[in-house]
Amino acid sequence: MKRSLQQVKALTFDVFGTVVDWRGSIIREMRVLADKKDWSIDPAEFADAWRDGYAPAMDQVRRGELPWLTIDVLHRMILDDLLKQFGITGLRDVEIADLNRVWHRLKPWPDSVRGLKRLKTKYIIATLSNGNLSLLMHMAKFSGLPWDVILSAELAKHYKPDPESYLTAAQLLDLRPEQVMMVAAHKSDLDHAARTGMQTAFVTRPKEFNPDKKTDLKYERRFDINASDFVDLAEQLDA
């Protein structure tokens, strides 16, 4: 193991796409609901459109155009627009609220739980997600994710990639940034974490997005670790 990695005490994980399969999970639930309601919609197109609204909504908060709102609230705002866009009518509010909570029921990638359990034997493992605390808590219960602690941008009131989100996580763990390794399938997340002093691990998730979307899966020397999945990450960290 590299000498610099020996100082790592905690791993913080991006969640959507890195730990859980948001796209496949939403497609499955939307397919069941569409069949039940006899909707003629493409569940994959709906899932992609919902996710596409995620970053622009957070940017509105970041620019001060919206007050601080949790991801649950932002997801509901996007969903309300999508229902109109896809011509979906007749849902009761309780049904819309349950659909919005699909983000609480995302299933992990096949290696996630096994890899996390291995990493947990040697390191503190924590979320560092833009998802709100209740969402991440329910997801952990639903999917059996063995976190030591759940950390969220909600605690910093700053969405990633604002530096406050990463620095607050390190502070709450009572660690220096260089003692924390950010784990993500998204290179921009890792680059911003590195600028705060965190170490970085890139994990490839080739099935996160629509197959037609070109995804950058190339390993990069600028990351401290490049791994094919969480089990590979555990191997490289001697866990």
N, C-alpha and C positions, 0 to 999 in steps of 0.2 A: 504494500500500500504506500502511496506517496506520503511523504512526511507531512505535507500540508493537510492531508485528509485525516491524519491522526488526531488533529485538534477538534474535529467535528463531534459535537455532543448531541445534536438534534437534527432531524430532517423535517422540513416543512413541505407539504405537498399541495400543489394545485390540485383541484378535485375534478371539475367538469372536463372530461376528455382525458385527463391523466390517470385518475383513479377509477372513474365510472364512465360507462358508455352512454352518454346522454342521448345520442342520435338513435341508436338501436332501441333504447328503452322507450323513448317517446314514440317512435314509429310503431312499436308493438302495442302500446296503449291506444294510440290513435286509430290503429287498424281495428281493434276490438270495438272501440266506441263508434267508428264509422259504420261497421257492420251492424251494430245494434241499432243505430239511428238511421240507417239506410242513406248515408251521405255518399255522394260521388266525389270524393276528394282523394288526393294522393297523400297518404300519411307521411311519406318521406319529404315531399315538398313542404308540407305543413311544419314538420320538425325543423327543417333547414331555415324556413322563414322565421320561425320563433327564435332560433339561435341567432339569426342575422340581426335581430333587433336588440340584442344584448349589449354589444359594445356601444352603439349610438345612444342607448338609454343611459348607460353609465357616464358617457361623455357629457350628457346634459347636466348630470349632477356635478361632475367635475368642473364644468364651466360656470356653475352657479345658476343655470337656467331652471333647475329644479332644486328644491331643498334636499337634504340627505334623505334618501328613501332606500329601504332594503331591497334586495334582489327579488324577494317574493312580490313586493309591490310593483317593481319594474316589470317582472314577468307578467303580472296581471294586466298592466297597462298595454303591453305588447299583445297579449292574448286577446284583449277586448278589440283591438284593431284588426287582428287576424281573423276573428270570427266574422267581422263585417267583410273583410277582403275575400274570404273564402265562401261567403254567402251562407254561413251557418247560423240558423235561427232556431228558436224554440227551446233553448237550454235554460233551465231554471238557474238562479244565482248559485244555489248550492252545488249544482252540477259543474258550473264554470269554476267555482272555488276548488272543487275536487280535481278537475282537470289541471288547474294551475299548480296543484300540489304534486303533479307527476314528477316535478323536479326534486321532490323529497323521496321519490321511489326509484331513483336511477340505479341500475344494476352495475356491479363492478366488472371490470375486465377479468378474464379467467385467472390471471396470475396475481391479481391485486391483493386479495386477502392472504394468500399463502406468502407472498413476498413481504407484505406488511408485518405479518406475524414473525417472520425471520428477522426483519430489521428491528422490530420492537425488542428483541432479546438483547440488543446492544446499544440502541439509540432511543432517545425520546422521539416519538413520531407524532406529528401534529398536522392538522389541516392548515393551510394558509390560502383561503379561498375568498372570492368575492361573494359567495353565498352567505346568507345570514346565519346566525348561530342556530336558530330553531330548525332551519332547513338542513344544515349539516348534521345536527343531532338526530333528526328523524331519518336521514339517509343512512347514518351509521347504524342505527337500530335495524333498519330495513335490510341492509346489505351485509351486516355483520362486520363492519369495518372497525378494527381494533385500536382506534386512536388512544393515545395517552391523554391528549388534550385537543380541544377544538378551538382553533383560532380563526378569526374572520376579519375581513376588512371592516366589518361593522364595529369592531372594537376601536379601530383607529379613526372611524368616520372618514376614511379615504379608500377609494377603490384602487386596486392594483391597476396600472403600474405606478401609482404615486409612491414615492419613497417611504412616506409615513406608514404605509401598510406593512412593508417588510421590516422596518425598524421597530415598529410597535411589537411585532411578533417576537423579535429577538429580545426586546426589553422585557416583555412579559415572561419569557422563558429564563430571564436572568442570565443571558448569555451575550457575548460579543457577536456582532454579525458574522465574523469569520468562523465562529464555532457552530454556525447554523448552515445547513445545506438546503437550498431550495431545489425541489424536484418537480419537473414539469415536462409536458410534451410540447410546450410552446416556447419557441426560442426567445421571443420578445419578453416573456415573463422572466426567463432566466437572465437575460441581458440587463433588465432593470434591477433584478435582485443583486446581480454582481456589482452594479454601480454603488450599492449600499454597503458592500463589503462581504456579502454572503458568498459561500461557495455554491456551485451549481452542478446539477445532474440532469442531463437530457435523456428522456425515455421516449422511444418512438411508439406512436399509436397509429399505425397505418390505416385503421378502419374507423377513425374518429369522424371523418367528414364524408360527404358524398364522394363516391369513387371518381366522379368526373372532375372533382376539384383537385388541383395539383397541390400536394402537401409536401413540404420540405422535411424529409426524413434523414437528410445527410448528417453524419456525425461531424462535430466541430471541435477543433483543438482548443477553442477558447473556453469550453466547458470542462470542469474538473473531471466529470465522468460522463460517458455516453453509454447507454444501456438499451437492450432490446425489450426488456420488461422489468418488473420489480424483482423477480427471482435473480435475474442477471445483475441487477443493482445490488442485491444482498450479497451475491458472490463477490462482487468487486469491493464491497465494503467489509468483507470477512465476517458477515453476520450469518 
